[in-house]
Amino acid sequence: MRSATMPKRLFPLFLLRGRRLVKGTRFQNHVDVGDPVSQAMIYDAQGAEEIALVDIDATRQQRTIEPGIITAMISTCRLPIAAGGGIRSVEDARGCFAAGADKVIVNTHALLRPLLIKELAEEFGSQSVVVSLDVRRDSSGWQPWIASGTTPLVRKMEELFEELCVMGAGEILLTSIDREGSLSGMDLPLYQSARAKISVPLVASGGAGCYDDLGDLFDAVDCDAAAIGKMLFLRDYDIVRIKAFLRGRGVAVREA
């Protein structure tokens, strides 16, 4: 259950390609931004709430995220890790939990077969299941895309929300492909539309490039968290200063 009094969460979004982290723009033109283990240590020290780790090639390569990377990360930092990439079954998810993940992130296979969400929620609890939804604007609203933004799903975003929640999604990570990596600000109407349709925690992702972008997000939308990428990795920002800024704007955030 959401609560307006709950502090907002901030966490880095780690995109994994091979054993390295990458950042791109609108899901393309990825560049190397470091080692996941050393980066996890940095954001742990800064006071992030958790880390979202997604292998962006796993589904297309018909495999799952490498469990050893999860284990290596939790051996050096205290942060909870939500991990995803290619998860298509309870057994795939069990491998992530056995490696040390606190949550699993499902995208393509859960959207193609929503019953997967129910199976995961029944096995591990809804609080451990994050459904990632990547969308692009079209003439009639927002269109979901799967397989790391390479394939359109013949469903409208709004049609999916009720089904995802009924099936047992504990959290929805909603990314604007149009804004992702652009550093041009977040698509506030997207998150406002989503907030009106779903009852579970909403994590906004895509487009944050400065302090005001995050302040504007939390002022305009009752979302529960923001997942931050390029703003942290390729600009001179850190979680400590972001939280200080948000407190100054009256946004409740967790202490470091």
MARDREN-33059 format. One record per residue (C-alpha): z, y, x; residue in three letters. Coordinates in nm, 3 decimals, padded with zeros to 5 digits. Layout:
<sites>
<site up="Z" north="Y" east="X" aa="ALA"/>
...
</sites>
This chain:
<sites>
<site up="00.000" north="00.000" east="00.000" aa="MET"/>
<site up="-00.094" north="00.343" east="00.131" aa="ARG"/>
<site up="00.158" north="00.622" east="00.161" aa="SER"/>
<site up="00.078" north="00.989" east="00.210" aa="ALA"/>
<site up="00.395" north="01.019" east="00.419" aa="THR"/>
<site up="00.292" north="00.756" east="00.673" aa="MET"/>
<site up="00.196" north="00.900" east="01.012" aa="PRO"/>
<site up="-00.173" north="00.892" east="01.091" aa="LYS"/>
<site up="-00.283" north="00.644" east="01.356" aa="ARG"/>
<site up="-00.512" north="00.715" east="01.648" aa="LEU"/>
<site up="-00.672" north="00.444" east="01.854" aa="PHE"/>
<site up="-00.958" north="00.399" east="02.098" aa="PRO"/>
<site up="-01.262" north="00.202" east="01.988" aa="LEU"/>
<site up="-01.371" north="-00.028" east="02.271" aa="PHE"/>
<site up="-01.732" north="-00.147" east="02.249" aa="LEU"/>
<site up="-01.786" north="-00.447" east="02.470" aa="LEU"/>
<site up="-02.112" north="-00.557" east="02.630" aa="ARG"/>
<site up="-02.064" north="-00.851" east="02.861" aa="GLY"/>
<site up="-01.733" north="-00.778" east="03.032" aa="ARG"/>
<site up="-01.778" north="-00.399" east="03.040" aa="ARG"/>
<site up="-01.714" north="-00.119" east="02.796" aa="LEU"/>
<site up="-02.005" north="00.091" east="02.675" aa="VAL"/>
<site up="-02.064" north="00.399" east="02.465" aa="LYS"/>
<site up="-02.387" north="00.501" east="02.297" aa="GLY"/>
<site up="-02.530" north="00.739" east="02.042" aa="THR"/>
<site up="-02.608" north="00.616" east="01.690" aa="ARG"/>
<site up="-02.568" north="00.257" east="01.813" aa="PHE"/>
<site up="-02.832" north="00.301" east="02.086" aa="GLN"/>
<site up="-02.869" north="00.411" east="02.450" aa="ASN"/>
<site up="-02.542" north="00.259" east="02.571" aa="HIS"/>
<site up="-02.393" north="00.355" east="02.905" aa="VAL"/>
<site up="-02.116" north="00.186" east="03.101" aa="ASP"/>
<site up="-01.775" north="00.355" east="03.066" aa="VAL"/>
<site up="-01.545" north="00.114" east="03.245" aa="GLY"/>
<site up="-01.338" north="-00.200" east="03.253" aa="ASP"/>
<site up="-01.156" north="-00.296" east="02.932" aa="PRO"/>
<site up="-00.836" north="-00.402" east="03.108" aa="VAL"/>
<site up="-00.788" north="-00.084" east="03.310" aa="SER"/>
<site up="-00.885" north="00.134" east="03.013" aa="GLN"/>
<site up="-00.634" north="-00.046" east="02.793" aa="ALA"/>
<site up="-00.360" north="00.039" east="03.042" aa="MET"/>
<site up="-00.457" north="00.408" east="03.028" aa="ILE"/>
<site up="-00.442" north="00.434" east="02.649" aa="TYR"/>
<site up="-00.122" north="00.233" east="02.635" aa="ASP"/>
<site up="00.040" north="00.493" east="02.861" aa="ALA"/>
<site up="-00.096" north="00.777" east="02.647" aa="GLN"/>
<site up="00.061" north="00.649" east="02.326" aa="GLY"/>
<site up="-00.231" north="00.505" east="02.129" aa="ALA"/>
<site up="-00.123" north="00.293" east="01.832" aa="GLU"/>
<site up="-00.361" north="00.005" east="01.899" aa="GLU"/>
<site up="-00.703" north="-00.079" east="02.038" aa="ILE"/>
<site up="-01.006" north="-00.194" east="01.843" aa="ALA"/>
<site up="-01.221" north="-00.419" east="02.064" aa="LEU"/>
<site up="-01.567" north="-00.520" east="01.941" aa="VAL"/>
<site up="-01.831" north="-00.723" east="02.125" aa="ASP"/>
<site up="-02.148" north="-00.556" east="02.001" aa="ILE"/>
<site up="-02.384" north="-00.831" east="02.119" aa="ASP"/>
<site up="-02.193" north="-01.137" east="01.994" aa="ALA"/>
<site up="-02.353" north="-01.173" east="01.650" aa="THR"/>
<site up="-02.709" north="-01.127" east="01.775" aa="ARG"/>
<site up="-02.644" north="-01.375" east="02.056" aa="GLN"/>
<site up="-02.488" north="-01.624" east="01.810" aa="GLN"/>
<site up="-02.151" north="-01.644" east="01.982" aa="ARG"/>
<site up="-01.803" north="-01.495" east="01.946" aa="THR"/>
<site up="-01.612" north="-01.244" east="02.154" aa="ILE"/>
<site up="-01.480" north="-01.392" east="02.480" aa="GLU"/>
<site up="-01.110" north="-01.475" east="02.426" aa="PRO"/>
<site up="-01.031" north="-01.433" east="02.795" aa="GLY"/>
<site up="-01.093" north="-01.060" east="02.772" aa="ILE"/>
<site up="-00.835" north="-01.029" east="02.494" aa="ILE"/>
<site up="-00.582" north="-01.225" east="02.698" aa="THR"/>
<site up="-00.646" north="-01.013" east="03.007" aa="ALA"/>
<site up="-00.591" north="-00.695" east="02.809" aa="MET"/>
<site up="-00.264" north="-00.800" east="02.650" aa="ILE"/>
<site up="-00.131" north="-00.913" east="02.987" aa="SER"/>
<site up="-00.141" north="-00.554" east="03.111" aa="THR"/>
<site up="-00.065" north="-00.342" east="02.803" aa="CYS"/>
<site up="00.172" north="-00.350" east="02.507" aa="ARG"/>
<site up="-00.072" north="-00.227" east="02.244" aa="LEU"/>
<site up="-00.174" north="-00.440" east="01.948" aa="PRO"/>
<site up="-00.540" north="-00.540" east="01.971" aa="ILE"/>
<site up="-00.782" north="-00.583" east="01.683" aa="ALA"/>
<site up="-01.071" north="-00.791" east="01.814" aa="ALA"/>
<site up="-01.411" north="-00.875" east="01.672" aa="GLY"/>
<site up="-01.762" north="-00.983" east="01.746" aa="GLY"/>
<site up="-01.945" north="-01.279" east="01.597" aa="GLY"/>
<site up="-01.652" north="-01.409" east="01.391" aa="ILE"/>
<site up="-01.791" north="-01.630" east="01.118" aa="ARG"/>
<site up="-01.511" north="-01.877" east="01.040" aa="SER"/>
<site up="-01.137" north="-01.934" east="01.032" aa="VAL"/>
<site up="-01.171" north="-02.129" east="01.357" aa="GLU"/>
<site up="-01.343" north="-01.836" east="01.530" aa="ASP"/>
<site up="-01.061" north="-01.609" east="01.418" aa="ALA"/>
<site up="-00.798" north="-01.859" east="01.528" aa="ARG"/>
<site up="-00.944" north="-01.841" east="01.878" aa="GLY"/>
<site up="-00.892" north="-01.465" east="01.883" aa="CYS"/>
<site up="-00.534" north="-01.493" east="01.760" aa="PHE"/>
<site up="-00.460" north="-01.766" east="02.012" aa="ALA"/>
<site up="-00.588" north="-01.534" east="02.285" aa="ALA"/>
<site up="-00.340" north="-01.267" east="02.176" aa="GLY"/>
<site up="-00.515" north="-01.052" east="01.916" aa="ALA"/>
<site up="-00.300" north="-00.905" east="01.638" aa="ASP"/>
<site up="-00.591" north="-00.856" east="01.398" aa="LYS"/>
<site up="-00.951" north="-00.971" east="01.370" aa="VAL"/>
<site up="-01.243" north="-00.743" east="01.291" aa="ILE"/>
<site up="-01.524" north="-00.892" east="01.085" aa="VAL"/>
<site up="-01.854" north="-00.730" east="01.006" aa="ASN"/>
<site up="-02.189" north="-00.907" east="00.968" aa="THR"/>
<site up="-02.073" north="-01.252" east="00.857" aa="HIS"/>
<site up="-01.813" north="-01.111" east="00.618" aa="ALA"/>
<site up="-02.068" north="-00.884" east="00.452" aa="LEU"/>
<site up="-02.319" north="-01.166" east="00.419" aa="LEU"/>
<site up="-02.052" north="-01.405" east="00.293" aa="ARG"/>
<site up="-01.755" north="-01.209" east="00.154" aa="PRO"/>
<site up="-01.568" north="-01.535" east="00.088" aa="LEU"/>
<site up="-01.498" north="-01.534" east="00.463" aa="LEU"/>
<site up="-01.258" north="-01.244" east="00.406" aa="ILE"/>
<site up="-01.063" north="-01.445" east="00.150" aa="LYS"/>
<site up="-01.047" north="-01.746" east="00.379" aa="GLU"/>
<site up="-00.914" north="-01.534" east="00.665" aa="LEU"/>
<site up="-00.664" north="-01.351" east="00.446" aa="ALA"/>
<site up="-00.529" north="-01.678" east="00.305" aa="GLU"/>
<site up="-00.495" north="-01.827" east="00.652" aa="GLU"/>
<site up="-00.360" north="-01.531" east="00.849" aa="PHE"/>
<site up="-00.258" north="-01.268" east="00.593" aa="GLY"/>
<site up="-00.453" north="-00.965" east="00.472" aa="SER"/>
<site up="-00.272" north="-00.740" east="00.720" aa="GLN"/>
<site up="-00.454" north="-00.925" east="00.999" aa="SER"/>
<site up="-00.807" north="-00.880" east="00.859" aa="VAL"/>
<site up="-01.007" north="-00.563" east="00.929" aa="VAL"/>
<site up="-01.351" north="-00.536" east="00.769" aa="VAL"/>
<site up="-01.588" north="-00.315" east="00.965" aa="SER"/>
<site up="-01.859" north="-00.140" east="00.764" aa="LEU"/>
<site up="-02.137" north="00.055" east="00.938" aa="ASP"/>
<site up="-02.347" north="00.284" east="00.717" aa="VAL"/>
<site up="-02.641" north="00.522" east="00.734" aa="ARG"/>
<site up="-02.725" north="00.796" east="00.489" aa="ARG"/>
<site up="-03.030" north="00.747" east="00.271" aa="ASP"/>
<site up="-03.176" north="00.937" east="-00.024" aa="SER"/>
<site up="-02.925" north="00.791" east="-00.268" aa="SER"/>
<site up="-02.608" north="00.777" east="-00.060" aa="GLY"/>
<site up="-02.503" north="00.544" east="00.220" aa="TRP"/>
<site up="-02.668" north="00.218" east="00.314" aa="GLN"/>
<site up="-02.471" north="-00.056" east="00.495" aa="PRO"/>
<site up="-02.623" north="-00.206" east="00.809" aa="TRP"/>
<site up="-02.525" north="-00.526" east="00.987" aa="ILE"/>
<site up="-02.581" north="-00.689" east="01.329" aa="ALA"/>
<site up="-02.469" north="-00.378" east="01.520" aa="SER"/>
<site up="-02.676" north="-00.147" east="01.304" aa="GLY"/>
<site up="-03.006" north="-00.331" east="01.344" aa="THR"/>
<site up="-03.049" north="-00.480" east="00.995" aa="THR"/>
<site up="-03.005" north="-00.311" east="00.656" aa="PRO"/>
<site up="-02.795" north="-00.491" east="00.396" aa="LEU"/>
<site up="-02.941" north="-00.482" east="00.047" aa="VAL"/>
<site up="-02.621" north="-00.346" east="-00.106" aa="ARG"/>
<site up="-02.491" north="00.004" east="-00.158" aa="LYS"/>
<site up="-02.172" north="00.103" east="00.018" aa="MET"/>
<site up="-01.987" north="00.176" east="-00.304" aa="GLU"/>
<site up="-02.077" north="-00.165" east="-00.447" aa="GLU"/>
<site up="-01.907" north="-00.337" east="-00.157" aa="LEU"/>
<site up="-01.571" north="-00.164" east="-00.163" aa="PHE"/>
<site up="-01.421" north="-00.338" east="-00.466" aa="GLU"/>
<site up="-01.542" north="-00.678" east="-00.348" aa="GLU"/>
<site up="-01.402" north="-00.630" east="00.003" aa="LEU"/>
<site up="-01.062" north="-00.530" east="-00.133" aa="CYS"/>
<site up="-01.050" north="-00.810" east="-00.392" aa="VAL"/>
<site up="-01.137" north="-01.065" east="-00.125" aa="MET"/>
<site up="-00.838" north="-00.958" east="00.081" aa="GLY"/>
<site up="-00.946" north="-00.699" east="00.338" aa="ALA"/>
<site up="-00.631" north="-00.549" east="00.482" aa="GLY"/>
<site up="-00.808" north="-00.248" east="00.627" aa="GLU"/>
<site up="-01.159" north="-00.104" east="00.630" aa="ILE"/>
<site up="-01.307" north="00.047" east="00.946" aa="LEU"/>
<site up="-01.588" north="00.270" east="00.823" aa="LEU"/>
<site up="-01.839" north="00.402" east="01.077" aa="THR"/>
<site up="-02.111" north="00.659" east="01.022" aa="SER"/>
<site up="-02.406" north="00.539" east="01.229" aa="ILE"/>
<site up="-02.567" north="00.882" east="01.190" aa="ASP"/>
<site up="-02.269" north="01.048" east="01.360" aa="ARG"/>
<site up="-02.159" north="00.771" east="01.599" aa="GLU"/>
<site up="-02.148" north="00.896" east="01.956" aa="GLY"/>
<site up="-02.299" north="01.231" east="01.856" aa="SER"/>
<site up="-01.979" north="01.434" east="01.916" aa="LEU"/>
<site up="-02.102" north="01.653" east="01.630" aa="SER"/>
<site up="-01.816" north="01.610" east="01.384" aa="GLY"/>
<site up="-01.730" north="01.348" east="01.128" aa="MET"/>
<site up="-01.905" north="01.283" east="00.797" aa="ASP"/>
<site up="-01.626" north="01.405" east="00.569" aa="LEU"/>
<site up="-01.812" north="01.337" east="00.241" aa="PRO"/>
<site up="-01.854" north="00.975" east="00.352" aa="LEU"/>
<site up="-01.482" north="00.923" east="00.396" aa="TYR"/>
<site up="-01.395" north="01.118" east="00.083" aa="GLN"/>
<site up="-01.629" north="00.892" east="-00.115" aa="SER"/>
<site up="-01.475" north="00.583" east="00.042" aa="ALA"/>
<site up="-01.117" north="00.700" east="-00.017" aa="ARG"/>
<site up="-01.189" north="00.739" east="-00.388" aa="ALA"/>
<site up="-01.307" north="00.378" east="-00.410" aa="LYS"/>
<site up="-01.064" north="00.174" east="-00.202" aa="ILE"/>
<site up="-00.689" north="00.118" east="-00.208" aa="SER"/>
<site up="-00.639" north="-00.039" east="00.135" aa="VAL"/>
<site up="-00.598" north="00.156" east="00.461" aa="PRO"/>
<site up="-00.912" north="00.341" east="00.568" aa="LEU"/>
<site up="-01.003" north="00.398" east="00.932" aa="VAL"/>
<site up="-01.267" north="00.667" east="00.996" aa="ALA"/>
<site up="-01.503" north="00.632" east="01.291" aa="SER"/>
<site up="-01.807" north="00.819" east="01.417" aa="GLY"/>
<site up="-01.869" north="01.171" east="01.540" aa="GLY"/>
<site up="-01.534" north="01.303" east="01.666" aa="ALA"/>
<site up="-01.603" north="01.540" east="01.953" aa="GLY"/>
<site up="-01.312" north="01.785" east="01.962" aa="CYS"/>
<site up="-00.963" north="01.850" east="01.832" aa="TYR"/>
<site up="-01.081" north="02.031" east="01.521" aa="ASP"/>
<site up="-01.303" north="01.739" east="01.417" aa="ASP"/>
<site up="-00.994" north="01.519" east="01.387" aa="LEU"/>
<site up="-00.784" north="01.794" east="01.230" aa="GLY"/>
<site up="-01.056" north="01.857" east="00.972" aa="ASP"/>
<site up="-01.074" north="01.484" east="00.897" aa="LEU"/>
<site up="-00.704" north="01.450" east="00.820" aa="PHE"/>
<site up="-00.698" north="01.779" east="00.628" aa="ASP"/>
<site up="-00.991" north="01.677" east="00.407" aa="ALA"/>
<site up="-00.939" north="01.303" east="00.363" aa="VAL"/>
<site up="-00.633" north="01.088" east="00.301" aa="ASP"/>
<site up="-00.748" north="00.834" east="00.557" aa="CYS"/>
<site up="-00.494" north="00.632" east="00.745" aa="ASP"/>
<site up="-00.638" north="00.638" east="01.096" aa="ALA"/>
<site up="-00.918" north="00.755" east="01.321" aa="ALA"/>
<site up="-01.091" north="00.532" east="01.574" aa="ALA"/>
<site up="-01.210" north="00.747" east="01.865" aa="ILE"/>
<site up="-01.480" north="00.661" east="02.116" aa="GLY"/>
<site up="-01.689" north="00.892" east="02.328" aa="LYS"/>
<site up="-01.451" north="01.185" east="02.284" aa="MET"/>
<site up="-01.193" north="00.991" east="02.486" aa="LEU"/>
<site up="-01.420" north="00.814" east="02.731" aa="PHE"/>
<site up="-01.666" north="01.088" east="02.823" aa="LEU"/>
<site up="-01.482" north="01.414" east="02.753" aa="ARG"/>
<site up="-01.160" north="01.562" east="02.886" aa="ASP"/>
<site up="-00.936" north="01.459" east="02.597" aa="TYR"/>
<site up="-00.644" north="01.221" east="02.577" aa="ASP"/>
<site up="-00.423" north="01.080" east="02.303" aa="ILE"/>
<site up="-00.119" north="01.287" east="02.408" aa="VAL"/>
<site up="-00.296" north="01.621" east="02.368" aa="ARG"/>
<site up="-00.476" north="01.513" east="02.051" aa="ILE"/>
<site up="-00.143" north="01.425" east="01.891" aa="LYS"/>
<site up="00.010" north="01.755" east="02.001" aa="ALA"/>
<site up="-00.281" north="01.944" east="01.844" aa="PHE"/>
<site up="-00.256" north="01.751" east="01.518" aa="LEU"/>
<site up="00.116" north="01.814" east="01.494" aa="ARG"/>
<site up="00.040" north="02.183" east="01.534" aa="GLY"/>
<site up="-00.188" north="02.159" east="01.230" aa="ARG"/>
<site up="00.081" north="01.987" east="01.029" aa="GLY"/>
<site up="-00.060" north="01.636" east="01.050" aa="VAL"/>
<site up="00.206" north="01.366" east="01.083" aa="ALA"/>
<site up="00.132" north="01.139" east="01.378" aa="VAL"/>
<site up="00.338" north="00.876" east="01.554" aa="ARG"/>
<site up="00.536" north="00.964" east="01.861" aa="GLU"/>
<site up="00.392" north="00.847" east="02.194" aa="ALA"/>
</sites>
